[in-house]
């Protein structure tokens, strides 16, 4: 199998992908979408520029993939709407791609579920109904249901994290950032280390960078709409990067 590219938060701006693909002499074999696609139509339709070029599409979700409610979520995750991409979901899985074991963790930390370094409030999605029932009397049943649906979709869930801890991978892809980003979480790079991964690739913060920890773990941040390779090479640019700031110790730029 050929090369793998990682595409950062698209936010419906698929023109970055279309333009990027048009400028390539040789297409990658696999594209991994790092969340926040915001599918206003089924993923099979919006990702057609990749699929029709013969590129295998894999994906995780981000914190904005439920912004449009249940229909936006179904546009991403419903197999009936997405026969071509439904098998590409990476959340809480390890898949062999091009001889590499690639794992995925979608979503971001949410205080009502788990926000490190604070302890976990909930473990699994099965606890949601009982938890939202404890919301105040000013919450309607419809609002409670909407809260449960949104958290079930967007949060990083301990049950998914714990599933991955017991698996082995070469590369971990996440939406949430590890501690190499000033707004990241050590629990993310801790997961990569627990799985034996040597590279962690993330989106969410709309900034591209390459960093290395003292133990050799490398992180590739990918900007919005950008496509980056395993080696940190830019396949095509997207929107202008946001400000990163200094790397937290002991991370350093590579």
C-alpha positions in Angstrom: 0.0 0.0 0.0 1.1 3.6 -0.7 1.4 6.5 1.5 -0.9 7.8 4.2 -1.8 11.5 4.7 -3.5 13.0 7.7 -6.0 15.8 7.0 -6.8 18.4 9.7 -10.2 19.9 10.6 -12.0 20.5 7.3 -15.0 22.3 8.8 -16.9 21.9 5.5 -14.1 23.6 3.5 -13.5 20.7 1.1 -12.1 23.1 -1.4 -8.7 22.7 0.4 -8.9 19.0 -0.4 -10.0 19.5 -4.0 -7.2 22.0 -4.7 -4.6 19.9 -2.9 -5.4 16.8 -4.8 -5.3 18.7 -8.1 -1.8 19.7 -7.4 -0.5 16.2 -6.8 1.3 14.1 -9.4 0.8 11.0 -7.3 -2.1 10.5 -4.9 -1.8 9.0 -1.4 -3.3 5.6 -0.8 -5.0 6.5 2.4 -6.4 9.7 3.9 -7.1 9.9 7.7 -9.5 12.7 8.6 -8.8 14.0 12.1 -12.3 15.2 12.9 -14.5 18.3 12.7 -15.6 17.6 9.1 -19.1 19.0 10.0 -20.9 16.9 7.5 -23.8 18.8 6.1 -24.2 15.9 3.7 -23.2 12.2 4.1 -19.4 11.7 4.4 -19.6 9.5 1.3 -20.7 12.6 -0.7 -18.5 15.3 0.8 -15.4 13.0 0.7 -16.1 12.1 -2.9 -13.0 13.9 -4.2 -10.9 11.5 -2.1 -12.9 8.4 -2.8 -13.2 9.0 -6.5 -9.4 9.4 -6.7 -9.1 5.8 -5.3 -8.0 7.0 -1.9 -9.2 5.0 1.1 -10.8 7.2 3.7 -10.4 6.6 7.5 -11.7 9.0 10.1 -12.3 10.0 13.7 -14.8 12.6 14.9 -14.1 16.0 16.6 -15.9 18.3 19.0 -17.9 20.0 16.2 -19.2 17.0 14.4 -22.5 17.1 16.3 -22.9 20.9 16.0 -25.7 20.4 13.5 -27.5 17.9 15.7 -28.5 14.3 15.1 -28.6 14.7 11.3 -25.0 16.0 11.1 -23.9 13.1 13.3 -25.8 10.6 11.1 -24.2 12.1 8.0 -20.8 11.1 9.5 -21.6 7.8 11.3 -24.7 6.2 9.8 -23.6 3.1 7.7 -26.9 3.4 5.7 -25.9 6.8 4.5 -22.2 6.0 4.1 -21.6 2.5 2.6 -18.2 3.7 1.2 -16.8 5.2 4.4 -18.6 3.5 7.3 -15.8 0.9 7.6 -13.2 3.7 7.9 -14.2 4.7 11.5 -11.1 4.5 13.7 -12.4 5.4 17.1 -11.4 2.9 19.8 -9.9 0.6 17.1 -6.5 -0.4 15.8 -6.4 -1.0 12.0 -3.4 -2.1 9.9 -2.8 0.5 7.2 0.2 0.2 4.9 1.9 -2.1 7.3 1.4 0.2 10.2 -1.0 -0.3 13.1 -3.0 2.9 13.4 -5.4 3.6 16.3 -8.0 6.4 16.7 -9.6 8.3 19.5 -12.2 10.8 18.6 -13.7 13.7 20.5 -12.4 16.0 23.2 -12.5 16.0 27.0 -15.8 17.3 28.4 -16.1 18.2 32.0 -19.4 16.3 32.6 -17.7 13.1 31.5 -13.9 13.5 32.1 -11.6 16.5 32.1 -8.1 15.6 33.2 -6.4 16.1 35.5 -9.7 15.8 37.4 -11.0 12.3 38.0 -13.5 10.6 35.6 -17.1 11.4 36.4 -18.5 8.8 34.1 -17.0 5.7 32.5 -19.4 4.6 29.7 -22.2 6.0 27.6 -24.6 3.6 29.4 -24.4 5.9 32.4 -25.6 9.0 30.5 -29.3 8.7 31.1 -29.0 8.4 34.8 -26.5 11.3 34.9 -28.5 13.8 32.9 -31.5 12.9 35.1 -29.7 14.7 37.9 -29.7 18.0 36.0 -31.8 20.7 37.7 -35.6 21.1 37.4 -35.1 23.9 34.9 -34.0 21.4 32.3 -36.7 19.9 30.1 -36.7 16.3 29.0 -35.9 17.4 25.5 -32.9 19.3 26.8 -31.7 16.4 28.9 -31.9 14.1 25.9 -30.1 16.6 23.7 -27.3 16.9 26.3 -27.0 13.1 26.5 -26.8 12.7 22.7 -24.2 15.4 22.3 -22.0 14.1 25.1 -22.3 10.5 23.7 -21.1 11.8 20.4 -18.4 14.4 21.2 -16.8 13.5 24.5 -13.7 11.4 25.0 -15.1 8.4 26.9 -13.1 6.5 29.4 -14.5 3.2 28.0 -12.9 4.0 24.6 -9.7 5.2 26.2 -9.4 2.0 28.3 -10.1 -0.2 25.2 -7.2 1.4 23.5 -4.8 1.1 26.5 -5.0 -2.7 26.1 -4.0 -2.6 22.4 -0.8 -2.0 20.6 -0.3 0.6 17.8 2.5 2.3 15.9 0.5 5.5 15.3 -2.3 7.1 17.4 -4.6 9.6 15.8 -6.6 11.9 18.0 -8.7 15.0 17.7 -7.7 16.3 21.2 -4.1 17.5 21.6 -1.4 15.9 23.7 0.7 17.8 26.1 3.0 19.0 23.3 0.4 21.7 22.7 0.0 24.4 25.3 -3.7 23.5 25.6 -3.2 19.8 25.4 -3.5 16.9 27.8 -0.9 14.5 29.1 -3.5 11.8 29.2 -3.3 11.8 25.4 0.4 11.2 25.1 0.2 8.8 28.0 -2.2 6.7 25.9 0.2 6.7 23.0 3.0 5.5 25.3 0.8 2.8 26.8 0.0 1.5 23.3 3.7 1.6 22.3 3.0 4.2 19.6 6.0 6.3 18.4 3.9 8.9 16.5 0.8 10.8 17.6 -1.1 12.8 15.1 -3.8 15.3 16.1 -6.1 18.1 14.9 -8.4 20.4 16.9 -6.2 23.4 17.3 -5.7 24.3 13.7 -1.9 24.5 13.8 0.8 22.4 12.2 4.0 21.5 14.1 6.3 18.6 14.8 7.5 18.0 18.3 9.5 15.3 20.1 9.6 14.2 23.8 12.7 13.1 25.6 11.7 9.4 25.2 11.4 9.8 21.4 7.6 10.0 21.1 6.8 12.4 18.2 3.7 14.5 17.7 2.4 15.9 14.4 -0.1 18.6 14.7 -2.1 19.2 11.5 -3.7 22.5 10.6 -7.2 23.0 9.3 -7.6 21.6 5.8 -3.9 20.7 5.7 -2.6 17.3 4.6 0.5 16.0 6.3 2.5 12.8 5.9 3.9 10.4 8.4 7.3 12.1 8.0 5.8 15.5 8.6 5.9 16.5 4.9 3.2 18.8 3.7 1.1 17.3 0.9 -1.0 20.4 0.6 -1.8 23.5 2.7 -5.1 24.6 4.2 -6.1 27.7 6.1 -3.5 29.8 7.9 -2.2 28.3 11.1 -3.2 29.6 14.4 -0.6 30.8 16.9 1.1 27.9 18.7 3.4 29.5 21.3 6.3 27.9 23.1 6.4 24.1 23.5 5.8 23.0 27.1 8.8 21.3 28.6 10.2 18.8 27.9 8.9 18.9 24.3 11.0 20.4 21.6 10.5 21.2 17.9 12.0 18.8 15.3 
